[in-house]
Amino acid sequence: MRRVCFLLKVRAGRVEEYRARHEHVWAEMRTALSAAGWHNYSLFLREDGLLVGYLETPDFDRARAAMEATEVNARWQAEMAEFFEELDGQAPDAAMRPLTEVFHLA
């Protein structure tokens, strides 16, 4: 299983609304993520909008491509895009850049 961590930046004025939207993630979105191979997926949000994502998957490129192929992901990404800074026209999931793991204690 590969561990993947990524960063995004939520707009300062949208942090609370972003947090609230994730209290009730659509059931079909949760199902699609699981089916696509996103396991132990967590989002951590700092008060200044720094968003840290973590997931485990056998193949991140395949897991991301599987989500891109779903209709529910297209709807979710369209709704979430307005919350983020610096997307440069990309959907939030396309803007994710995995960080390089430099240490892990198992």
N, CA and C of each residue as an Amber inpcrd file, in Angstrom:
protein
   318
   0.8550000  -1.1780000   0.0000000   0.0000000   0.0000000   0.0000000
   0.8980000   1.2370000   0.0000000   0.6290000   2.1430000  -0.8860000
   1.3750000   3.4080000  -0.9140000   0.6510000   4.4370000  -0.0500000
   1.3960000   5.1490000   0.7690000   0.8500000   6.2530000   1.5540000
   1.0370000   7.5210000   0.7380000  -0.0260000   8.3010000   0.5910000
   0.0090000   9.5280000  -0.2060000  -0.4470000  10.6860000   0.6770000
   0.3330000  11.7540000   0.6730000  -0.0230000  12.9690000   1.3970000
   0.0460000  14.1300000   0.4130000  -0.9170000  15.0360000   0.4940000
  -0.9370000  16.1940000  -0.4030000  -1.4340000  17.4200000   0.3410000
  -1.1310000  18.5900000  -0.2370000  -1.5540000  19.8670000   0.3270000
  -2.4190000  20.6180000  -0.6710000  -3.4120000  21.3250000  -0.1620000
  -4.1900000  22.2980000  -0.9250000  -4.4350000  23.4730000   0.0100000
  -4.9060000  24.5760000  -0.5310000  -5.1590000  25.7670000   0.2890000
  -6.5970000  26.2090000   0.1040000  -7.3690000  26.1590000   1.1870000
  -8.7540000  26.6210000   1.1970000  -8.7360000  28.1360000   1.3980000
  -9.5760000  28.8390000   0.6560000  -9.6560000  30.2940000   0.7890000
  -9.9930000  30.6720000   2.2370000  -9.3380000  31.7070000   2.7270000
  -9.4680000  32.1120000   4.1310000 -10.9190000  32.3020000   4.5610000
 -11.7320000  32.9340000   3.7450000 -13.1180000  33.1930000   4.1100000
 -14.0470000  32.0070000   3.9490000 -13.5260000  30.8590000   3.5160000
 -14.3840000  29.7040000   3.2300000 -14.0950000  28.4920000   4.1190000
 -13.1970000  28.6540000   5.0890000 -12.7650000  27.5200000   5.9090000
 -13.9290000  26.8500000   6.6330000 -14.7650000  27.6270000   7.3000000
 -15.8670000  27.0240000   8.0600000 -16.8790000  26.3400000   7.1550000
 -17.1880000  26.9510000   6.0170000 -18.1330000  26.3210000   5.0830000
 -17.5410000  25.0350000   4.5050000 -16.2460000  25.0560000   4.1970000
 -15.5860000  23.8500000   3.6900000 -15.6760000  22.7300000   4.7270000
 -15.3940000  23.0800000   5.9720000 -15.4840000  22.1000000   7.0610000
 -16.9100000  21.5370000   7.1540000 -17.9060000  22.4150000   7.0870000
 -19.3040000  21.9890000   7.1840000 -19.6930000  21.0730000   6.0240000
 -19.2330000  21.3780000   4.8130000 -19.5550000  20.5210000   3.6600000
 -19.0450000  19.1010000   3.8450000 -17.9670000  18.9410000   4.5780000
 -17.3930000  17.6150000   4.7540000 -17.9930000  16.8460000   5.9320000
 -18.9180000  17.4570000   6.6370000 -19.6300000  16.7260000   7.6780000
 -20.6080000  15.7300000   7.0710000 -21.0250000  15.9950000   5.8330000
 -22.0060000  15.1320000   5.1790000 -21.5960000  14.8700000   3.7260000
 -20.4520000  14.2270000   3.5380000 -20.0120000  13.8750000   2.1850000
 -21.0220000  12.8870000   1.6140000 -21.4210000  13.1360000   0.3750000
 -22.4260000  12.2920000  -0.2750000 -22.0530000  10.8170000  -0.1870000
 -23.0360000   9.9770000   0.0830000 -22.8110000   8.5280000   0.1670000
 -22.2400000   7.9950000  -1.1400000 -22.7350000   8.4940000  -2.2710000
 -22.2280000   7.9950000  -3.5580000 -20.7740000   8.4110000  -3.7900000
 -20.3550000   9.5310000  -3.2040000 -18.9570000   9.9460000  -3.3070000
 -18.0870000   9.0340000  -2.4550000 -18.5350000   8.7250000  -1.2530000
 -17.7860000   7.8120000  -0.3790000 -17.6360000   6.4410000  -1.0400000
 -18.7110000   5.9520000  -1.6460000 -18.6850000   4.6600000  -2.3180000
 -17.7200000   4.6810000  -3.4880000 -17.7530000   5.7460000  -4.2770000
 -16.8630000   5.8590000  -5.4350000 -15.3990000   5.8910000  -5.0050000
 -15.0840000   6.6330000  -3.9550000 -13.7120000   6.6920000  -3.4630000
 -13.2140000   5.3100000  -3.0480000 -14.0270000   4.6040000  -2.2990000
 -13.6500000   3.2550000  -1.8630000 -13.4620000   2.3170000  -3.0410000
 -14.3930000   2.3600000  -3.9830000 -14.3150000   1.4920000  -5.1580000
 -13.0930000   1.8070000  -6.0230000 -12.6710000   3.0690000  -6.0220000
 -11.5240000   3.4890000  -6.8270000 -10.1890000   3.1780000  -6.1600000
 -10.2230000   2.7060000  -4.9090000  -8.9920000   2.3300000  -4.2390000
  -8.4250000   3.3570000  -3.2860000  -9.2560000   4.3090000  -2.8400000
  -8.8320000   5.3070000  -1.8450000  -9.1570000   4.7270000  -0.4700000
  -8.1360000   4.3910000   0.3020000  -8.3240000   3.7930000   1.6230000
  -7.6920000   4.6800000   2.6870000  -8.2530000   4.6200000   3.9060000
  -7.7590000   5.4450000   5.0160000  -7.6040000   6.9010000   4.5940000
  -8.5710000   7.4070000   3.8610000  -8.5220000   8.7710000   3.3320000
  -8.9640000   9.7450000   4.4110000  -8.1040000  10.7100000   4.7100000
  -8.4010000  11.7350000   5.7070000  -8.0240000  13.0990000   5.1730000
  -8.7720000  14.1000000   5.6200000  -8.4350000  15.4950000   5.3490000
  -8.2800000  16.1960000   6.6900000  -7.2220000  16.9940000   6.7960000
  -6.9560000  17.7730000   8.0000000  -6.9110000  19.2330000   7.5820000
  -7.6290000  20.0940000   8.2920000  -7.7470000  21.4930000   7.9090000
  -7.2830000  22.4000000   9.0390000  -6.2800000  23.2190000   8.7520000
  -5.7880000  24.1910000   9.7120000  -6.6370000  25.4510000   9.6000000
  -6.7060000  26.2480000  10.6560000  -7.5550000  27.4420000  10.6830000
  -7.2200000  28.4500000   9.5870000  -5.9820000  28.4790000   9.1210000
  -5.6090000  29.4220000   8.0550000  -5.9140000  28.8880000   6.6620000
  -6.5240000  27.7080000   6.5740000  -6.9320000  27.1490000   5.2980000
  -6.0080000  26.1000000   4.7240000  -4.8850000  25.8290000   5.3700000
  -4.0010000  24.7780000   4.8730000  -4.7130000  23.4390000   5.0310000
  -4.8600000  22.7280000   3.9220000  -5.5340000  21.4360000   3.9130000
  -4.4990000  20.3500000   3.6190000  -4.4360000  19.3760000   4.5010000
  -3.5430000  18.2460000   4.3330000  -4.4060000  17.0140000   4.0890000
  -4.1580000  16.3420000   2.9900000  -4.8750000  15.1130000   2.6710000
  -3.9590000  13.9220000   2.8030000  -4.5100000  12.8080000   3.2520000
  -3.7390000  11.5680000   3.3860000  -4.6150000  10.4090000   2.9430000
  -4.0340000   9.5040000   2.1750000  -4.7320000   8.2890000   1.7920000
  -3.7370000   7.1740000   1.5710000  -4.2410000   5.9660000   1.5240000
  -3.4360000   4.8050000   1.1990000  -4.0850000   4.1250000  -0.0010000
  -3.2460000   3.6950000  -0.9370000  -3.7450000   3.0670000  -2.1570000
  -2.6370000   2.2490000  -2.8000000  -2.9710000   1.1650000  -3.4660000
  -1.9260000   0.4020000  -4.1590000  -1.2950000   1.1810000  -5.3150000
  -2.0920000   2.0120000  -5.9840000  -1.6060000   2.7380000  -7.1650000
  -2.3380000   4.0790000  -7.2370000  -1.6600000   5.1570000  -6.8470000
  -2.3100000   6.4680000  -6.7790000  -2.7800000   6.9510000  -8.1440000
  -1.9670000   6.7730000  -9.1700000  -2.3800000   7.2160000 -10.5060000
  -3.6410000   6.4910000 -10.9510000  -3.7080000   5.2010000 -10.7060000
  -4.8940000   4.4170000 -11.0730000  -6.1050000   4.8370000 -10.2330000
  -5.8910000   5.0660000  -8.9330000  -6.9870000   5.4710000  -8.0490000
  -7.5310000   6.8380000  -8.4510000  -6.6450000   7.7540000  -8.8060000
  -7.0850000   9.0840000  -9.2270000  -7.8080000   9.0070000 -10.5730000
  -7.2890000   8.2130000 -11.4980000  -7.9390000   8.0550000 -12.8070000
  -9.3240000   7.4160000 -12.6590000  -9.4430000   6.4640000 -11.7550000
 -10.7440000   5.8210000 -11.5310000 -11.7630000   6.8360000 -11.0350000
 -11.3390000   7.7450000 -10.1650000 -12.2520000   8.7840000  -9.6950000
 -12.5920000   9.7690000 -10.8020000 -11.6300000  10.1270000 -11.6170000
 -11.8780000  11.0550000 -12.7260000 -12.9290000  10.5160000 -13.6810000
 -13.0690000   9.2070000 -13.7390000 -14.0150000   8.5770000 -14.6590000
 -15.4440000   8.5310000 -14.1140000 -15.6470000   8.9810000 -12.8750000
 -16.9930000   8.9120000 -12.2950000 -17.7350000  10.2350000 -12.4360000
 -19.0130000  10.1360000 -12.6050000 -19.8680000  11.3190000 -12.7140000
 -19.9840000  12.0360000 -11.3840000 -20.0410000  11.2750000 -10.2800000
 -20.1720000  11.8940000  -8.9650000 -18.9450000  12.7350000  -8.6370000
 -17.7780000  12.3020000  -9.0390000 -16.5730000  13.0810000  -8.7870000
 -16.5980000  14.3910000  -9.5680000 -17.0660000  14.3540000 -10.7980000
 -17.1580000  15.5880000 -11.5920000 -18.0640000  16.6040000 -10.8920000
 -19.1880000  16.1390000 -10.3660000 -20.1010000  17.0330000  -9.6450000
 -19.4640000  17.5660000  -8.3670000 -18.8150000  16.6730000  -7.6070000
 -18.1950000  17.0740000  -6.3410000 -17.0770000  18.0900000  -6.5950000
 -16.2110000  17.8160000  -7.5630000 -15.0960000  18.7150000  -7.8510000
 -15.5920000  20.0840000  -8.3050000 -16.6570000  20.1110000  -9.0930000
 -17.2190000  21.3850000  -9.5510000 -17.7280000  22.1950000  -8.3640000
 -18.3530000  21.5380000  -7.4080000 -18.8590000  22.2430000  -6.2250000
 -17.7390000  22.6920000  -5.2900000 -16.6570000  21.9360000  -5.2180000
 -15.5740000  22.2400000  -4.2780000 -14.5490000  23.2250000  -4.8400000
 -14.4610000  23.3840000  -6.1370000 -13.4140000  24.2130000  -6.7490000
 -13.4050000  25.6400000  -6.2050000 -14.5680000  26.2070000  -5.9360000
 -14.6450000  27.5960000  -5.4720000 -14.0120000  27.8030000  -4.0940000
 -13.7490000  26.7310000  -3.3620000 -13.1800000  26.8360000  -2.0300000
 -11.6580000  27.0010000  -2.0170000 -11.0000000  26.6960000  -3.1410000
  -9.5450000  26.5940000  -3.1350000  -8.8450000  27.7500000  -3.8170000
  -7.6440000  28.0530000  -3.3150000  -6.7440000  29.0080000  -3.9400000
  -5.8270000  28.2770000  -4.9130000  -5.3090000  29.0010000  -5.8870000
  -4.2300000  28.5380000  -6.7540000  -4.4910000  27.2330000  -7.4940000
  -5.6670000  27.0650000  -8.0580000  -5.9420000  25.8680000  -8.8410000
  -5.5190000  26.0240000 -10.2980000  -5.3200000  27.2590000 -10.7350000
  -4.9130000  27.5350000 -12.1110000  -5.8000000  26.8230000 -13.1360000
  -7.1010000  26.8660000 -12.8990000  -8.0570000  26.2750000 -13.8300000
  -8.2430000  24.7780000 -13.7010000  -7.5570000  24.1400000 -12.7750000
  -7.6800000  22.7000000 -12.5800000  -8.7360000  22.3960000 -11.5250000
  -9.2880000  21.2100000 -11.5820000 -10.1550000  20.7420000 -10.5080000
  -9.2760000  20.4590000  -9.2960000  -9.8320000  20.5490000  -8.0780000
  -9.0170000  20.3030000  -6.8870000  -8.2800000  18.9610000  -6.9220000
  -8.9470000  17.9020000  -7.3730000  -8.2670000  16.6010000  -7.3720000
  -7.1370000  16.5430000  -8.3950000  -7.2240000  17.3230000  -9.4600000
  -6.1440000  17.3630000 -10.4470000  -4.9710000  18.2010000  -9.9540000
  -5.2270000  19.1180000  -9.0340000  -4.1770000  19.9980000  -8.5170000
  -3.3780000  19.3530000  -7.3850000  -3.8190000  18.2100000  -6.9060000
  -3.0980000  17.5320000  -5.8270000  -1.7240000  17.0960000  -6.3150000
  -0.7100000  17.4520000  -5.5650000   0.6480000  17.0250000  -5.8610000
   1.1670000  16.2740000  -4.6410000   1.3120000  14.9580000  -4.7540000
   1.7800000  14.1950000  -3.5940000   3.1380000  14.6840000  -3.0900000
   3.2780000  14.7130000  -1.7810000   4.5470000  15.0680000  -1.1480000
   5.4370000  13.8280000  -1.1280000   6.7330000  14.0470000  -1.1040000
   7.6840000  12.9540000  -1.0270000   7.8400000  12.5260000   0.4270000
   7.6220000  11.2720000   0.6920000   7.7870000  10.7570000   2.0460000
   9.2870000  10.6390000   2.3410000   9.7140000  11.2210000   3.4420000
  11.1290000  11.1680000   3.8050000  11.3880000  10.3420000   5.0640000
  10.3220000   9.9830000   5.7930000  10.4880000   9.1510000   6.9830000
   9.1570000   8.5130000   7.3110000   9.2100000   7.2690000   7.7960000
   8.0200000   6.5650000   8.2470000   8.4250000   5.6110000   9.3630000
   7.7480000   5.6800000  10.4760000   7.9660000   4.7600000  11.5850000
   6.7720000   3.8310000  11.6470000   6.9830000   2.5720000  11.3740000
   5.8900000   1.5980000  11.3840000   5.7550000   0.9540000  12.7510000
